[in-house]
Amino acid sequence: MAVRQESHALPGAHLDWEKMPGHWLLARLGKRVLRPGGLELTRAMLDGLDISPRDTVVELAPGLGTTARLALARAPASYVGVERDEAAVASTRRYLRPGRDDCRRGVAANTELPDAFASVLYGEAMLTMQTTPQKEAIVREARRVLRSGGRYGIHELAIAPDDLAVAEKEAIQRELSDAIHVGARPLTVGEWRELLEGAGFRILQTTTAPMHLLHPTRILADEGLAGALRFAANVARTPAAWRRLGEMRSMFRKHEARLCAVMFVAEAVS
Ligand SMILES: C[S@@+](CC[C@H](N)C(=O)[O-])C[C@H]1O[C@@H](n2cnc3c(N)ncnc32)[C@H](O)[C@@H]1O
């Protein structure tokens, strides 16, 4: 079934609707904001990171480039994105300033950037999908690439409360992973904090928001009226996507009380 396509190739475009990761399914249907706390938490993160023309900015996993665009509106000295998906690299490159910025294909745990290269580094909706050792490696890499006093922002999915029984936590992680077809391992807010502190960061700001990625009001707020209508039209004409979306929505709804979005801004200290 034809979905209104954009002129550039979208990530995951070659995959079957039934199999593709949830974030690329949403992207293919026209959704541009793919992080759990929506644009509101993204803006809070960018405010907390306080990006200015003095800053050298690195983004891990920029995806379609939605936040890169907002970060570049703050006119940093330079921007580098490191993203493992080739089509996503191409998507982010559309927003970059020639000669000043770059988006390269690579992995977040080994960016190949020099030590203390950046004054600001952030990544959204990219740690949740990693295993514990991968999360630790990426946060260590963030600390290596940031100079002391630099700011690190993350915006991820969290499980609440902090003392939720392990069995319940694991059940949520399993159901999430099954629905979005990506290994999803959200941590509690306390565990995210420990992950950052353990790698040499001091937490400056913690903000949570409801996990409303697929709520109509959030879709409208994130995508605007035209984007929300285009998304709805694409869903309506694609039965396989409609089915997948239904599964994702019912799983998010089932665990709504146990899931939230969390954003941290931290300072590189030791
Ligand atoms: C859910 S999307 C989020 C994209 C973007 N940060 C956003 O919030 O819209 C996850 C992104 O992380 C990228 N990604 C996942 N693991 C990665 C890794 N180890 N290194 C670089 N990119 C990674 C994927 O290719 C994808 O673009």
Ligand as a Chemical Component Dictionary entry (heavy atoms), coordinates in Angstrom:
data_LIG
# 
_chem_comp.id                   LIG 
_chem_comp.type                 NON-POLYMER 
_chem_comp.pdbx_formal_charge   0 
_chem_comp.three_letter_code    LIG 
# 
loop_
_chem_comp_atom.comp_id 
_chem_comp_atom.atom_id 
_chem_comp_atom.alt_atom_id 
_chem_comp_atom.type_symbol 
_chem_comp_atom.charge 
_chem_comp_atom.model_Cartn_x 
_chem_comp_atom.model_Cartn_y 
_chem_comp_atom.model_Cartn_z 
_chem_comp_atom.pdbx_ordinal 
LIG C1  C1  C 0  14.410 5.910  18.237 1  
LIG S1  S1  S 1  15.526 6.555  17.056 2  
LIG C2  C2  C 0  15.799 8.171  17.760 3  
LIG C3  C3  C 0  16.397 9.128  16.787 4  
LIG C4  C4  C 0  16.576 10.562 17.321 5  
LIG N1  N1  N 0  17.559 10.609 18.378 6  
LIG C5  C5  C 0  15.251 11.103 17.799 7  
LIG O1  O1  O 0  15.060 11.222 19.028 8  
LIG O2  O2  O -1 14.411 11.419 16.962 9  
LIG C6  C6  C 0  17.021 5.695  17.455 10 
LIG C7  C7  C 0  18.211 6.115  16.626 11 
LIG O3  O3  O 0  19.396 5.617  17.219 12 
LIG C8  C8  C 0  20.262 5.153  16.188 13 
LIG N2  N2  N 0  21.201 4.265  16.880 14 
LIG C9  C9  C 0  20.876 3.197  17.632 15 
LIG N3  N3  N 0  21.971 2.666  18.185 16 
LIG C10 C10 C 0  23.029 3.407  17.762 17 
LIG C11 C11 C 0  24.425 3.336  17.999 18 
LIG N4  N4  N 0  24.939 2.391  18.771 19 
LIG N5  N5  N 0  25.210 4.254  17.421 20 
LIG C12 C12 C 0  24.681 5.227  16.621 21 
LIG N6  N6  N 0  23.362 5.330  16.368 22 
LIG C13 C13 C 0  22.545 4.438  16.933 23 
LIG C14 C14 C 0  19.310 4.540  15.196 24 
LIG O4  O4  O 0  19.879 4.358  13.924 25 
LIG C15 C15 C 0  18.204 5.597  15.205 26 
LIG O5  O5  O 0  18.509 6.660  14.334 27 
# 
loop_
_chem_comp_bond.comp_id 
_chem_comp_bond.atom_id_1 
_chem_comp_bond.atom_id_2 
_chem_comp_bond.value_order 
_chem_comp_bond.pdbx_ordinal 
LIG C1  S1  SING 1  
LIG S1  C2  SING 2  
LIG S1  C6  SING 3  
LIG C2  C3  SING 4  
LIG C3  C4  SING 5  
LIG C4  N1  SING 6  
LIG C4  C5  SING 7  
LIG C5  O1  DOUB 8  
LIG C5  O2  SING 9  
LIG C6  C7  SING 10 
LIG C7  O3  SING 11 
LIG C7  C15 SING 12 
LIG O3  C8  SING 13 
LIG C8  N2  SING 14 
LIG C8  C14 SING 15 
LIG N2  C9  SING 16 
LIG N2  C13 SING 17 
LIG C9  N3  DOUB 18 
LIG N3  C10 SING 19 
LIG C10 C11 SING 20 
LIG C10 C13 DOUB 21 
LIG C11 N4  SING 22 
LIG C11 N5  DOUB 23 
LIG N5  C12 SING 24 
LIG C12 N6  DOUB 25 
LIG N6  C13 SING 26 
LIG C14 O4  SING 27 
LIG C14 C15 SING 28 
LIG C15 O5  SING 29 
# 
